[in-house]
Amino acid sequence: MAFSGYATAQSGVSDEAVRLSNDFACLYAHQESAESLFGQKSQLISDLRVIAADCAQDDWDDYGAKAVSNTVILRAEAFIRALPESISTPEISAEPDGQVSFDWLSSRTRTFTLSVNPTNRLAYAWIDGANRGNAAEVFERGTLPSRLLNELQHITADAPALRTA
């Protein structure tokens, strides 16, 4: 859509901005509800919404975990939408610190993990055989930073990709 990625969870402060954000969320939900139109991303967003419901309160794991905020969920949805179709489907989970984790586990020696938090920074780390690394990148306007995308594509190169029907 033409407006995807331009509004963020914290880009407006007025009642009207909140209403527009909610309206866009409803529009996206309607558009993405049919997996045949939105492919595997629809399933990822559905999984994310289950996490949002299950982890909306502090202590959701009975060990003192922080609640996953709506801001984190909105940023995670924007991340899912920004993923190229050529990237394999990640595993999604909530972290005890209230962030959402995306994990690509191509093999025991090839992994990529990324955390979405309430800010516009994505923290990620990878293992590729003996090579390891980590970084944080700014994520704005619905476009993945090229350095992050290059590392992710390299690690997931042999894995089955996201497909649209």
Backbone torsions as a table, in degrees:
resi	resn	phi	psi	omega
1	MET	NA	153.7	-176.6
2	ALA	-65.7	-28.6	-176.1
3	PHE	-97.7	1.2	-177.9
4	SER	-65.1	135.9	175.7
5	GLY	86.4	-8.2	-177.5
6	TYR	-89.0	-33.9	175.9
7	ALA	-97.5	137.9	177.3
8	THR	-117.4	170.6	-178.4
9	ALA	-62.1	-20.9	-177.4
10	GLN	-123.3	19.6	-176.4
11	SER	-87.7	-8.4	177.6
12	GLY	-135.9	151.0	-177.4
13	VAL	-122.4	-13.9	-176.5
14	SER	-80.2	165.7	175.3
15	ASP	-60.2	-36.4	179.0
16	GLU	-65.5	-39.3	178.6
17	ALA	-63.7	-41.9	177.8
18	VAL	-63.5	-43.6	179.1
19	ARG	-62.2	-44.1	178.2
20	LEU	-63.0	-41.8	178.4
21	SER	-60.5	-44.1	178.1
22	ASN	-65.1	-39.8	177.7
23	ASP	-62.5	-43.5	177.7
24	PHE	-63.6	-39.3	178.4
25	ALA	-61.8	-41.4	177.8
26	CYS	-65.5	-40.5	178.4
27	LEU	-62.7	-45.4	177.1
28	TYR	-61.4	-44.0	-179.1
29	ALA	-59.5	-41.9	178.4
30	HIS	-65.1	-45.9	-178.7
31	GLN	-63.1	-38.9	-173.8
32	GLU	-89.6	-2.4	-175.2
33	SER	-67.2	-26.1	179.3
34	ALA	-95.5	110.8	-179.5
35	GLU	-59.2	-29.5	180.0
36	SER	-65.4	-24.4	178.5
37	LEU	-92.1	-27.2	-171.9
38	PHE	-122.2	2.2	174.7
39	GLY	64.0	-150.3	-177.0
40	GLN	-66.8	-20.6	178.3
41	LYS	-61.1	-33.0	177.1
42	SER	-60.7	-42.8	179.3
43	GLN	-67.4	-39.6	177.6
44	LEU	-61.8	-43.2	179.2
45	ILE	-67.2	-37.2	175.5
46	SER	-62.2	-45.0	176.6
47	ASP	-60.5	-39.7	179.1
48	LEU	-63.7	-39.0	179.3
49	ARG	-67.6	-32.7	174.3
50	VAL	-64.7	-44.2	176.8
51	ILE	-60.1	-42.9	179.5
52	ALA	-58.4	-43.6	-179.8
53	ALA	-69.7	-42.2	-177.2
54	ASP	-71.6	-25.5	-172.0
55	CYS	-120.3	27.7	-176.3
56	ALA	-78.8	-16.3	-178.6
57	GLN	-113.8	147.1	174.0
58	ASP	-57.0	151.1	178.9
59	ASP	66.4	31.3	-179.6
60	TRP	-63.5	-19.1	179.6
61	ASP	-103.6	5.1	-176.7
62	ASP	64.6	16.2	177.0
63	TYR	-128.6	19.7	175.9
64	GLY	89.4	17.0	-179.7
65	ALA	-62.7	146.1	175.7
66	LYS	-77.8	148.1	176.8
67	ALA	-64.1	147.4	173.3
68	VAL	-86.0	117.1	-174.4
69	SER	-77.1	161.7	175.1
70	ASN	-61.1	-34.9	178.2
71	THR	-60.6	-44.8	178.9
72	VAL	-63.3	-42.3	179.4
73	ILE	-62.6	-44.2	178.8
74	LEU	-63.0	-40.1	178.4
75	ARG	-67.9	-37.8	178.0
76	ALA	-66.1	-38.9	176.2
77	GLU	-62.8	-42.5	178.5
78	ALA	-62.5	-38.2	177.6
79	PHE	-63.0	-45.9	179.2
80	ILE	-58.7	-45.6	-179.8
81	ARG	-62.1	-31.7	-177.4
82	ALA	-79.6	-15.6	-178.9
83	LEU	-64.5	130.3	175.1
84	PRO	-66.0	152.1	179.2
85	GLU	-62.7	-21.4	-178.1
86	SER	-77.5	-6.9	-178.7
87	ILE	-90.4	136.1	179.1
88	SER	-65.8	161.4	-178.1
89	THR	-75.2	127.4	179.1
90	PRO	-87.2	167.2	166.8
91	GLU	-88.3	140.9	-179.3
92	ILE	-117.6	138.8	176.6
93	SER	-152.5	160.2	174.0
94	ALA	-88.2	146.9	177.1
95	GLU	-105.8	151.5	-178.7
96	PRO	-59.7	-20.1	179.2
97	ASP	-88.9	8.5	177.1
98	GLY	89.8	5.4	177.4
99	GLN	-93.3	168.9	175.6
100	VAL	-113.1	134.2	-176.8
101	SER	-109.6	137.3	172.9
102	PHE	-114.7	125.6	-175.8
103	ASP	-127.2	128.8	173.1
104	TRP	-111.4	114.3	-177.3
105	LEU	-114.7	75.6	-177.4
106	SER	-61.6	-40.1	176.0
107	SER	-161.5	-179.9	179.5
108	ARG	-63.8	-26.6	-177.2
109	THR	-108.7	4.6	177.9
110	ARG	-135.3	102.2	-179.5
111	THR	-137.4	156.0	175.8
112	PHE	-142.6	129.1	177.9
113	THR	-130.3	141.4	-177.0
114	LEU	-136.8	138.1	178.5
115	SER	-114.8	134.4	175.3
116	VAL	-104.4	128.7	-179.5
117	ASN	-123.3	-176.2	-177.7
118	PRO	-71.8	-10.7	179.9
119	THR	-92.6	-176.0	179.2
120	ASN	-93.4	19.6	179.8
121	ARG	-108.1	134.6	175.9
122	LEU	-105.7	122.2	176.4
123	ALA	-98.0	135.8	-179.1
124	TYR	-146.2	159.3	178.7
125	ALA	-146.2	155.2	-179.6
126	TRP	-145.5	156.5	171.3
127	ILE	-129.5	129.2	177.3
128	ASP	-135.9	87.7	-174.9
129	GLY	65.4	-123.1	179.2
130	ALA	-83.8	-10.7	-179.7
131	ASN	-88.7	134.7	179.2
132	ARG	-137.5	154.5	176.8
133	GLY	-166.3	168.9	174.4
134	ASN	-153.7	157.3	-178.5
135	ALA	-163.9	171.3	172.4
136	ALA	-135.7	138.2	-177.4
137	GLU	-133.1	152.1	175.2
138	VAL	-79.0	133.8	178.9
139	PHE	-120.3	108.5	-179.1
140	GLU	-137.4	154.7	172.8
141	ARG	58.7	24.7	173.6
142	GLY	72.9	15.9	180.0
143	THR	-117.3	126.9	178.3
144	LEU	-72.8	137.7	176.5
145	PRO	-60.1	140.8	-174.4
146	SER	-62.3	-38.3	179.8
147	ARG	-62.6	-45.6	177.8
148	LEU	-61.4	-48.2	-178.3
149	LEU	-61.3	-40.4	178.5
150	ASN	-62.4	-46.0	179.0
151	GLU	-63.2	-44.7	-179.7
152	LEU	-62.5	-45.5	179.1
153	GLN	-63.0	-37.8	179.3
154	HIS	-64.2	-46.2	-177.1
155	ILE	-69.1	-34.8	-174.9
156	THR	-98.2	11.0	-173.6
157	ALA	-55.6	-34.6	-177.1
158	ASP	-95.6	-0.5	-176.7
159	ALA	-89.8	153.9	177.2
160	PRO	-61.7	139.1	-175.3
161	ALA	-87.6	164.0	169.0
162	LEU	-62.3	140.0	179.9
163	ARG	-130.7	142.5	170.4
164	THR	-97.8	147.4	-177.6
165	ALA	-77.7	NA	NA
